[in-house]
Amino acid sequence: MQGLSSARLHMAVTFALFFFLATSAIAASQEGPRYLFRISTENTVGHVQTQAIERFARQLEESSLGRIEVRFHHSAQMFRDRDVIAALSSGKVEMAVPGMWQLDRYVPDVGLYMLPLFYGRTAEENYRLRDGKVGAIVSQRVETYLGVKVPGRWLDLGHAHLYFTDRQVSRHEDLNGLKIRIPGGVANQARLEAFGASPDVVPWPDVPNALQRDHLKGMLTTHETVRSAALWNNGIRFCFEDMEYFAQYVPIINSRFWHKLPTDLQQLVIDTWEAVVDDQRIAADIAQREARAELQAGGVSVIAPKPSELQKWRQIARQQEASTIRQMGVDPALVKMAEEAMGR
């Protein structure tokens, strides 16, 4: 009995000590500095990008034991992506995850991935470059040019295609003279102009209304983006599935905020971000496949050009690529590295 009582006493003391240390650690974290971490995104709550960032935000706040207070604002509640870089620089928001097409006017080398060289390329071909040496250089230049921290790999949206309200485009020649909405990007404009189309920049939040008012008849976006906003209800009836480029979102954090964080919280942000990337990319691929089926169920006709046609028109668009590279200011050395990795 005495041995049993001694064991119980030891267990009680051990538990009390553990409880004291745990509560002391939590109390210490709560008493220490707390960091407000506001995240702004443009996409709606049902979008695959929004859902991934929400998981990141929730996990980061939990893992930091409240040391980081995360406020996540989606659906352009704080800023549209076209305006968020300025907001980030002025400290009005701590993190944003804009589409890469929003960044090439600030960081020309981001436009590399939208050059005709990448037209019709698979996701795997894009990953080989973007998650490797070339991708590391581009992310480093984003940090340098914008004064931000890129905490890790980029999130996927998926391949962008062309969508129309009143005509079926079944071959590239049908694009001649068509006015097509683009989200931005010099390369998007140059590529479509090479196909004979007339690109026009329209911010995403304005698209549904523009479709309804018949101000838009064609647009560059993705299956998932069309699905998430049910744009077939706004007039989208046709899709030319030509893999214009592989769209991703770039995580960027205000550098002043980043350098205020102690080292352990910086590492926590990096680790928490990395933990969502692979699952998000899988989810994005699934979402695009499911969205394609849902588009068709909603009455959208989808026509996909043959790989040989994509290669043919890639070479046509590349005839003007040197001029686009000079206009954008993309580093020719990076283009050469990409060509060596992917082939012409």
N, C-alpha and C positions, 0 to 999 in steps of 0.2 A: 504493500500500500504506500509505503513511504517513497519507493522508487517511482510508482505511478504518479504520486503527487509531485515529486520533483520534476518528472517529465512534463507534466501539465504546466507546472510553474515556468519551466524553461520555454515551453511553447507560447505561453502567455506573454512572457517577457519579450520573446522574439517578435511576436505579432505586434506588440505595443511599439517596439523599436521601429519595425518596418512601417507601421502606420504613421509614426511621428516623422520619420524621414520623408515619406511620401507626401504627407500634408505640408511639411516644411518646404519641400521642393515646389509644390504647387503654389503655396503662399508666396514663396520667394519670386516665382515667375509672375504672379499677379501683382506683386508689389513693385517689380522692376518696370523698365520702360515697356510701353505697349505701342505697337506700330500699326497705324491705320493704312490698310492696303486696299485701295479702290481699283477695281478692274472694270474696264469698259469694253463692250463688244457691240457690234451692230446687228448681228443676227438675232432672230426670234427665239423664243424659249424652246421650241420643238426642234431646232436645228442641231445637227450632230456636233458642230463646233461648240455651240452654247452649252450643250449637255456635258461635254468633256471639261470645259472650263469650270462649270459649276461643281463637278466632282473634285477638280483640283482645288478650288476655293474652299470647299467644305473640309477636305482632308488636311489642307494646310493649316486652317484655323484650329482643327482638332489636334493635330500633331504638335503644334506650337504651344499647346496648353493655354491658349488665349493670349500669348505674347504678340501674335499677329491677329489683328481684327480685320477680317476680310469682308468687304462690301462689294458684291458682284452686281453689275448693272448691265443687262442685255437689252436687245431691241432698240439700240441707239437712245436709251433713256438718258445717258449722259452726253455722249458725243457720237456723231457719225464717224466712220473710219477715216473719211477724207479729212476730218478736222482733229482727229485724236492725237496726231503727232505734235501739233502745236500745244494741245492741252497737256500732253505728257511732259513736254519741255518746260512748261510754265508751272508744273506741279499741281495741276488741277485733278490729275488722276495719276496713280502709281504704275498701273500696268494696262497694256492694251494688246490685242492679238489681231491686228489688221491683216487683210488679204495682201499677199505679196505685190499685187498689182497697184496697191496704194503707195508703195515704197520706192519704186524705181526713179521717181522724180527727185527723191532725196538721196538715194543710194543707187547710182546707175547700175552697179553690178547685180542687183536683184533682178533687173530686167533680163539677165542672161537666160533665165529659165523660160522666158516667154518668146525668145527668138525663134524664127522658123526652124532652126536646128532641132528644136524639141517638138515640132508639130507632128502629131500622130504617134508619139512615143508612149510606151507602156509605163505603168507605175513602177515596175521593177527597174526599168532603165533609168527613170528619174531618181529613184532611191540610191542607185549605185553612185550617182554623182552627188546628190544633195546631202547624203549622210556620210560622205567621204571627204577627201582633201579639198575639193572645190567648194563643197558646202561649208566647211569650216572657215575657209577664206571669206566667203560671202557673208557669213554671220559675223565674223570679226569686223568686216567693213561696215556692217549695219551698226555695230557698237560704236565704232570710231566716228562715223559720219553723223550719227544721231545723238551720241552721248548717252547711250542706253546699255543695258545688260540684256543679252539674249540667253535665257537660262537653259536652253537645250534645243533639241530637234524641233522641227516645224510640224504643225498639225496638218492633216489632210482635209481638203474639201473634195478633191477628185478632178476628173477630166471635165473641162469646159467644152460645151458644144454650142450649136446654133439652134435657135428656136424661132418659130414664126407664127403669125396669127392668121394670115389669109392665103398663104401659098405653100405648097410642098416643094422644098428644095431637095432634089434627088441626085444632083451632081454639082460639082464645083462651078461649072459654067453658069448655073442658075443664080449664083450670087452676084453676078454682074449688075451694078447699079442699085443694089438693095441697101437701104438705110438700116444699120444694125446697131443696137445699143451695146456699148461696152462699159465696164466699171471703171476704166482708166487704163493707163499704161501705153507708152509710146509703141511698144512692140505689138500690142494688140491692134492698135491702129494700123501700123505698117503691114502686119500680116494680112489683115482683112482687105486693106487697099491693094495688096499684091494679088488678091483673089478677085478684085474688081468691085468690092463692096464699098459702102460709104459708112464708116463707123462714127458713132456719136456718143459722147460720154453722158450718162444719166446715173445719178446716185441710186443705190439700191432702194432706199425707202420711198423714192418717187416712182419706182417702176410700176407697181400695181395700178396706181391712178393713171399713169400715162398709157398703160395698156387699155384700161377701161375707156378712156377718152379717145382712143384710137390714134394717140400721138406716137405710139410705138407699134411697129409691125414685125420687127425682128430684134433678137437680143442674144448676147453671149453670156451664158451662165452654165449651171450644172443641173443634172436631174434632181438632185437632192434639194437644191435651192428652189427649183420650180415646184417640187412636191411640198416642201415645208410651207410655202405660201399659196399652194393650190392655184397656181397661175392659169390652169386650164379654165378656171372660173372667170379669169380676166381676159380670155381670148386666145391663149396659146393652144395651137392645134397641131403643129408639126415640129419635128426635130430632125436636124441633120447632124448625126452623131459622128463628128469628124475629129474628136480629140484635139481641139485647138491648142490647148496646153494643159499641164497638170497643176491644178491650183492648190496652194497651201496657205496657211496662216502663220504669221511670224510672231512669236512671243517676245515682247519688248518691255523692259522695266526701267522706270526713271532712275538714272544713275545716282542722283543725290539720295534718293530713298535707299537704293541698293547699298551704298557705302555707309549709310547709317546703321544698317543691320549688322549685328555681331556675326562673327564667322559661322557659328553653329546654325543661325537662322538662314544665312545665305545658303549653306549646304542643304538645309531642310527644303528651301524653295526649289533648288536644283533637283534634289532627289524626288520631291513630290511631283514636280513637272514631268520628270523622266518616267515616273510610274504610270502616268496617264497616256503617254504618247502611243505605245504599241497598241493598246486597247482602242484608243481613238482611231487609229488608222484602220484597224480591222472593222470597227463600227462604221467608219466613213465608207469603206468599200461595200459593206453590207447595205448601208443606207442608199448608196447610189444604185445598187442592183435592185433593191426593193422599190426605190423611187421610179426607176425605169418601168417596172411592171405596173406601178400605180399610175404613172403617166398614161400608159397604154390603156389601162382600165378606165381612165378618165377621158378617153377619146383622142389622145395625142398619138399621131402616126410617127413612128421612128424609122428612119432610113440610115443605115451605116455604110459608108463607102468601103470598098475593098482595100486591104493593106497596100496593094500595088498602086491604087489611086492616091492614097495618103502619101506614099513615098514620092510619086510623081509630082504632086502639088507642093510637097515639102521642098523639092528641088527648084520648082518655079518660084516659090516665095523666097528661097535663099539667094536668088539672083540679085535681090535688092538688100540682102542682109548686111553687107559691108556698110552701106549708107545708113542703115538703121543703127548699127553698132556705133558709128561715129556720132550720129545724132543723139543717141542715148548716153554716150560716154562709157559704155561697157569696156572693161579691160580686155584688149585683144588676146592677151596671154591666157586669160580665163577661157575665152572662146576656143583657143587652140587646145587647152587641156580637155575641154568638154568634147571637142571633135575627136581627140585621140582616144577618149574613154568610150564614146558612143558610136563613132563612125559618122560619116557624112550622110 
